[in-house]
Amino acid sequence: MIFFRFICLFLLIFVLEGVSAQEKNEVQKPLQESVKSPTIDNSSTWVAHLIRDKNVNQRISDLLIKEGTIPVTMIFKDQKFRPLVQIPIEFARPGWSVFIQEKFLAPISDQPGSYKLFAYLNDRVNEVEIVVRGPKKEIERERVYIVSPDAQEYKIVSPWDALRLGLGSALISYKQTGYNSYQAWTGVLAVQFHSPEEKSKFGLISDLSMTALTVSSSNGLSPQLLQFNGDIIYFFHWSPNSRWRKQALVGLDYFTMLSNGAPFGFKDLVTPEVGGRARYIVNEKEDIIFELRYSPLSGISNFKERGYIVSYSRSWLLPNLHRVEAGIRLLDFTYQSNPNITASAQTLSLLLSYSL
């Protein structure tokens, strides 16, 4: 029991250290492209900050750009939603032209000297090069930066995109009054469904996992564990400048042991569960997820009969727009079938899952 609690504490420290390291390793990336006039929604999802060089000698004279906060909107392009900014520019030199990333920028037809720059964001810090060219081939350049902590693309998802299949391995430790302790190393099969984060404040999350194919055990037996968690999710409101996405979970937990001839075990434990889930956006392709669930087996204040699950995982978006997730999961359940018999089960699992 002490070992499993130590592992839980270690996981929490590892998560916090990993997040801190990611913050320190941020790098600048250029914008992928600029666009002329996309159709965009007026509702802003995030905000960005436009920054010019403080040294006026590094700026283009007569070029007026509004610095400070600008809205980031999401548009549908290439079968996914992409973050986009719109930046008004004023440049009224007669005979001069404006170019963005070497692409000509046409002025607004009814406002000579006024331009609108549309650009997709790829990372937290995005660099844009503005070039102006005169009638005698004069050239001036300026680099501006657009900072947006939440810049990432979102693919249009169907229910199948939220479904994942997982394979892994688990260490099992089981104790029951009147029997010797049982330890085993087994495989794990899992099916997971997680509602994507959309405009709705509520969603669903369910996890079905089962140990299988015992590799080794302490007494030659091979009982297996089967668990199903079904929860309603509440998506908390998140700040546009925050990388954290937080959720509350409320639902049911079903836990049982398939004894396979073993003279010990338990059957059909159904309990309520509450918990929380936090997702940290590392960049547009990588997330870190931390999750905690608690199940009171006989009253909310009876901590002698309880179960909890702690998990930590990292998720990556692949070039084919599917996601792969690798994680570690700690489970600890203690149950008293009557005043004289107590059973406890602990598992430590490693799982690799892939979205369909």
Buried (B, 14 or more C-beta within 10 A) or exposed (E): EEEBEEBBEEBEEEBEEBBEEBEEEEEEBBBBEBBEEBEBEEEBBBBBBBEBEEEEEEBBEEBEBEEEEBBBBBBBEEEBBBBBBBBBBEBEBEEBBBBBBEEEBEBEEEEEBBBBBBBBBBBBBBBBBBBBBEEEEEEBEBEBBBBBBBBBBBBEBEEEBBBBEBBBBBEBBBBBEEBEEBBBBBBBBBBBBBBBBEEEEEBEBBBBBBBBEBEEBBEEBBBBBBBBBBBEBBBEEBEBBEBEBBBBBEBBBBBBBBBEEBEBBBEEBEBEBBBBBBBBBBBBBBBBBBBBBBBBBEEEEEEEBBBBBBBBBBBEBEEEBBBBBBBBBBBBBBBBBEEEBBBBBBBBBBBBBEBE
